[in-house]
Amino acid sequence: MPSEFLIDLNEHKTAWKGSAKHYRPDGSTASEAGFVIPAEGPRHMFWMLDTIMYALPDGVNPDENHMPHEHRHGYETFFVDSGKLWLYIDGMKCLLTPGDILHLQATQIHGMAFLEDVKWRGTYHDYIISDDARAVQNVMKHMPETRDDKDLQKLEPPMDFIPRERFLFKEVPTEQCTAVRNPKRPLAEYKFEGVAMKVLVQRWENGGAKELCCAEMEPGFTAEWVKYPKIRELLYVRSGEVKFKVMNDEFIAYSECLVNIPKFAPHSLEALTKSEVYDLGGLTMWSSFLHDYTSIKTYDPERFAKPGVIDELKVKFDCPIKCMGMMK
């Protein structure tokens, strides 16, 4: 029986709790968004959509059909997990391909032209979500046959989507676009036995709410969290195979799977293959913890060796890891 904590994003029947299609002016389908995890708490954290962005029709000029727009509220982080697209942003045009990550802040004007069908997986927070929007989605959840009913779609409040004029742009290499992140180009990287921790989005780029880090793990790497972690976790296995134990449930998460871990749930992991795992919840202050940990170890080894020093750092930066390393 599949684990209740495992979400396979390629199994839409089980991963998607509802969906909605969006159409181009010519009536063709532009995208289909699958609702995976609803927004939680006052800042609407952990909101997760799994969207298929469909390629532009043949003969359409992407430079004239990239739908430039902005959002007045909220932050978005998108994983490009298939296909390719042109991104128009900050006066630039660059090509995004699988492996890239796009991080957008409120009021940042952007546009996209999808050259191929793209798995466009996004997390959001700090959006304004009206009760009417929730009511419409509730109907769709209980009556899946209404998902394409345009009469119902008209009742949904307009999205925070402000159209803007077409971009004046300069085509640049993707590395020159600061909104595009990639684990090959981390903001910071910290190496330990069996794992490289990579910081991709800093907390200040998310209004102080969260950050995005990637753990590139070697086979045999293990990590165990404290007995009852006070932080809720959402992990994305983008590649590889990782064995998890969440409470008494043991299962294997593989490429393109989410692991949705409740607050206070004891859990641990073991990398079975070379794996790439992202902390989508982003509540642990990994960037600050890893910075101070490395600084103390480098510049003050005597202090580093004293009992309690690292435990104090863990408390200071909400790091609930009990232990990690390679299997002996």
N, C-alpha and C positions, 0 to 999 in steps of 0.2 A: 504494500500500500504506500503511495507517495507520501512524503512528509508534508505536514501542514506548514512547515517553515520554508519549504523549497518552492520557488516559482520559476518554471521554465518559460522564458519569454517567447520561445518558438511554438509553444502549445497554446494557441490563442483561446481555445475553448475553455481551458482551465485558468490561464493567466489573466485573461481579460475579463473584468467584472462588468463590462459594458463597453460600447464603442460608439463613435460618431464619425460620419464622413463629411468632408468638406469638398465643395465643388468649384471648378473654374467657371468663368462667365460663359464658356461654350457648353457647359453642362457635363464635361468630363470630370472624373474624380481626381481631385488634387491630393487628398490624403485621407487616411483612416486612422483615427486615434483610438487606442485601446486603453481603458482605465484599469490600472494595475493596483495602485495603493492610493487611498484618498488622503487628502491633506489632514494634518493632525495639529491640534493646539493653536494658540493665539497667533503664531507666525506661519501657520499652514505648512509645517515641515513634513518631510517624508513623502510628499506628493510625487507620484511616479506615473508617467504615461509611456506607452510603447506605441510609437506611431510609424506607419508606413507612408513615406512621402513618395508619390508616384512621379515618374519621369515626365518632363515636358513633352508634349506631342512633337513628332518629327517636324522639322521646318520652323519651329518657333525659336526666335532669337532670345537667348537668355539675358542678354544685356538690356532688353526691352521688356522682359517679363519676370523680373526677380522680386516683385511685390515689396518694395521698401516700406518699412513700418517701424513703429516703436511701441513699447509698453511703458505706461506711466508708473507702474508699480511692479515690484517683484523681481526675482532673479531666476535665471534659467541656466541649466547645464545640460548639454546634449551630447550623447555618444553617437558617433557615426560608425555603425557596425556592418554596413554593406554599401555598395554603390559609391557614387561620387557626386559632388555638387559644387557649384560656384557660390562662394560667400561674398557678399558686398557689405562692407562695413568700414567706418572711419576713413572714407575716401579711398578705400582699397578694394581690389577684387583678388581672391585667391582660391585655389582648388583644395577642397577637403576630400579625403579618402578614408577608408576604414582604418581605425586606430586614432583618428583625430577626435578631439573634444572641443566643443564650443561653449564658452562661458559668457553669458550676457548679463549686463546690469540694467537697472531701470533707466529708461529714456535713451538707451543706446540704439541709434538707428541702425537697422540691418535689413538685409534682404537675401533670399536664397533662390537659386535656380537649380533644380534637381535634374542632372543629366541621365541618371539611372534611378531605378527604384532604390530607396535608401531606408534601412532600419534606423530610425531616428528616435533614440531612447532618451527621455528627458526627466530630470528632477527639477522641482520648482519650490519656491517658498516666498513668503511675504506678499502673496497675491491677495487681492480683494475678491472673495467668493460670495456671491449673493445667495440668499435662501432660495430664490426662484431657480437658480442654476442647479442647486442640490435637488430641488423638487423634480425638475425635468429629468435629471440623471436617475433619480429613484424610480420614475415611471419606466425608463428604458431598462433599468435593472430587472424589474419585475415583469416587464412586457418586451422582451428582446425584439419582437416583430415591429416595434415602434421606432427603432433606431434610425431608420431612413424616412420617417414620416416628417415631411417638411412643415406640416401644421404644428406638430409638437416642437420642432426645432425653432419655429418662430417665437415660441414662448420663452425660450432661453434668453437671458439678458445678453446684450452685446458684449463680446470679449473686450478686454483691455488691449485693443488693437487699433493704433492710430496710423492710418495710411500717410506716407510721406512721398515726396517727389522722387523721381528716378535719380540714381546716384551719378555724380561725376566721380570717376574712379581712375586709379592707376593699378594695373595688374602687377602683383608682387609675388614672390615666393611665400608659401604658407608660413614659414618660420618668422617672417617679418610682421605678421598679424598677431598682436598681443592677445586678442580675444580667443585665439586658437591654441589649445594646449595639447600636449602629446607626451606620453611617458618617456619618449626618446629625448624630450627637451624639458625636463622638470625644472621648477623654480629652485628646488633644493633636493639633494639626495643624501641619504644616510644608509651606510652599508653595515650589516651585521651578519653573523654566521647564518647562511641559508636564506637571507632575505635582503632586498634593497627597498627601503621606504622612500617613496618619491612624493614630494609636495607639488600639487598641480594647480590648486586654487587656494589662495590664502583667505583667512577668515575675514579680513577687512574688505575683500572683494565681494563678500556676501552679507554686507551690513552687520557683521559681527556674529551672524547666526551659526555658521558652519564653515567647514573647509573641505577640500577634496584631496585625498591622498591615495596612492596606489602602492600595494605591496607586491613586488615581484618575488615569488617564492621558488626555491629549489625543491626538488623531490626530497621528502623526509623532513622538511621544516614543520615544526609544530608550534602552536600557541595556545595557551590556556588563560582564560579570563578569571577574574576574582570570583569568589563563590556566588555572590548575588550582585551582578553588575547593576549600577544605578543608571546606566546609560542604555537607551534602546538603540539597537544596531540594524542597519540595512547594508548588506554587503553584496557586491556585484562581481561574480566570477566571469570575467570577460574572456578568459582563455584558460585551458588546463582542466584538471580534476582535483577537487579538494574534498576530503572526508570531514564532515562536521558532526559534532555531537551537541545537540541542543536539548537540555534537560535529559530525558531518557531516550530521545529519538536520535538515532545514528543514520546518516545518509550521505550520499556522494553528490556534490554539486559540480556541474560541468559547464563548458563554455555557454555563455549567454543565459546564466541562471542567477536569480536573486536569492539571497538567504535573508529572510525576514525574522529578526530575533527580538522577542519582547523584552521589555525592561525586567530586570531581576532574574532573567533566565540563565542558569549556569550553562556555559558553552565552551567548546574548544574546537580546534581544527588541525588537520594534517594534510600537507600538500602531497598528493600522490604522483603528480607530474609537475613539470615547470608550469607555474600558474601566475595569472595576473588578477589580483583581487582589489576592488575599489571600495573604499569606505564612503558609501553614499549618504549615510546618516550624518557623518561629519561632525559629531558632537565632541569627540575626543580632540583635545588641542595638540594633535600630533606635531605640528610644525614647531610650536613653542617647546614641547617636551623634548623633542629630538635635538633641537638647537641647544637647550641648556644641558641636556645629558652629555652631548658631544663636547661642549665647551668645558664642563667640569672635568670630564675624563682627560681632555687634552691639556688643560692649563693648571689643574689642581688635582693631580692623581691621588694625593694623600686624602683629601676631602672625599673624593670619589669612592675610596675604599672604606670609608667609615660607615658603620651600620646605620641604616635609617635615612641616609642622604637621598638615595634613589626613590625610596618609598615616599619621602616628602615631595619629591618632584611629581610622582604619579598623582598624589592627592592634589597638588597645586594645579595640574593641568588635566584633570579628569581622565587620566589614563588607567583603564581598568584591567590592564594585562598583568596577570600574576607571574607568568614566566613564558619564555619562548626560546627556540633554538632547534638544532638538528637532533633527530632521534639518535640515541646512542646504540 
